[in-house]
Amino acid sequence: MIADETLARRVQNGDRLAVDPLVERHYSPLIGYLYRMTGGDRALAEDLAHETFMRAITNIAQYQHPRPFKAWLYAIATNAARNHYKSADQRRTANTDHDLDDVPDDHPIDAPLIEGEEAAAVIAALDALPDHQREVVLLYYYQQFSLQEIAETLHIPLGTVKSRLSIGISRLRERMKAMDYGR
Amino acid sequence: MTNHQDDHDIRAFLDRWHAPAPDPAAKARLIDSLNTVPLPAAWIGAPTLSARARVRQAWLLVRSQMRIVNPITWIASLLVIAFGVLVTLAIHQMDGAAGMIPLVIVAPIVTAVGVAFLYGEEVDPALELQLATPISPLLILLARLALLFGFDLILSLIGSVILAGAADFALGSLIVSWLVPMTFLSAVAFLLSVLFFDPLQSVLIALTAWTGIVLRHFANFEALGGIPDVLAVSARPILIAAALIAVIVALRLAERDERFTRKDTL
């Protein structure tokens, strides 16, 4: 299989055929990441994924080969999500007591896809995390990024990734205990 | 950071929230949109050209290099080859001996010197500008090589026709006698210019090698007795093969842009 970085280099050289494999590989995981970043808003996740790929391909000249393409793509996606909430002021503030009952009727969560209260509990627990911790947790657990990849994606030192992940996990555990989940 | 049990519990907890499968229609719309994005090279890439347009493009490239190559190169080539033809005629008329043919000596070295001077900081002030164009440096190099070699080839052919008419040389044998060493020495000079990026160094090495070859063949120096006579008729296939190898190696090296742009652009 041709490496992402090689494909990105080909796109830089004007090879349009190299675009499709990049989309095929990353579209679905990116939707998953953005879906969780947006607290379960599928339509918004698709819009942001669309925006992410458009930005990536439009600005492909800025990609620095041979640095990891995936980290570069997710950095764009993360910024797109941050900018969306910043500009529209739509980011929900952390609410440690958030649960499904608190969700208003017009909340963007894609209700049919949330599998009952358990999924709602996860959403609430993640939503309780500050943005910078939630990003690290999502990339580590859902996107299977290594700590180094997270550092490259978020442009932060490896030590910062470790501390954010550690604190994020601690907070998740507190939430799990509060919900009487697990041990 | 976290122990294994914590990690397992966290993963099990988070796995309760599944992301939806992507909407194929949304992905199709994305791909359609991406197809409209102009890619970096798309606007500078050459469109598919017809054979005629390609010939015209090649001609335009070669013609552009005519202005770049130092005019002294053309004049010097013309004068030296004309001189070689005249001396060959004079020697032939003096003793009628066909063993020594100055044209065979001058044609290769004139071409080799010209090839060596194709590139270099001192001889090519326009190179940096040309390297900034979409035309690859390798193509520019090849265009110049073809231009210079072609010019000397035509001059030498004309000289050979004159000699065949005026001094009863066998035209075919005469052409082969200078064409093979000219090809060899030009290829070596080409390789040297790509290797060293220094015209003077390339010329010195090519001249030294050619002097040794000529002395070995014509003068029968004892000191050079151990060196094979590459101007012998039997050595011609070896010369052609060596020329091919030199050109292939030079092109492979030239493909690495930094090798022959390092002094001008970095």
Interface residues (C-beta under 8 A of the other chain):
Chain A: V11 Q12 N13 G14 D15 R16 V19 D20 V23 Y27 S28 I31 G32 Y35 R36 G40 R42 E46 A49 H50 F53 M54 I57 T58 I60 A61 D110 L113 I114 E115 E118 A119 A121 V122 I123 A125 L126 V137 Y141 Y142 K162 L165 S166 I169 L172 R173 M176 Y181 G182 R183
Chain B: M1 T2 D6 D9 I10 R11 A12 F13 L14 R16 W17 H18 A19 P20 A21 P22 D23 A26 K27 R29 L30 I31 S33 L34 N35 V37 L39 P40 A41 A42 I44 G45
